[in-house]
């Protein structure tokens, strides 16, 4: 598990041209794990969730997330996302055995939540996994770079 966490952290930081040692990456992951229950939604995202259904149109919100099951669910609960997104609309790669950008991850989500690709927008921060994967699956995509 530590090797996977180190690789993930090194890749994430490298995407922003920040280079860490393996020890620094592991220290970051250990700190992140300790602080995970303190994370909060940014105000703009909370506002988005609060107003998503207020237009009078039915809006389906869901989550398709990569990562180990317990870790991802802990983040979801810490952020209080189930206030707006039912657990039935949440799919974690660690629960299904396949990760974005693999096409099967999107197909599993479609079947579970009974959605149509052409009516779906993936909002994500990972260009390859979220955006390119969604587009390959026939979904629309919106890349958010915080």
RAMOWO-V473027 format. One record per helix or strand of 3 or more residues. SS is the DSSP state (h for helix, s for strand). FROM is the first residue (numbers start at 0). TO is the last residue. If there is no record, write none. Layout:
SS & FROM & TO
SS & FROM & TO
This chain:
h & 1 & 13
h & 21 & 37
h & 42 & 50
s & 62 & 64
h & 68 & 78
h & 80 & 82
h & 86 & 88
s & 89 & 91
h & 92 & 95
h & 102 & 112
h & 116 & 118
s & 120 & 123
h & 126 & 135
s & 139 & 142
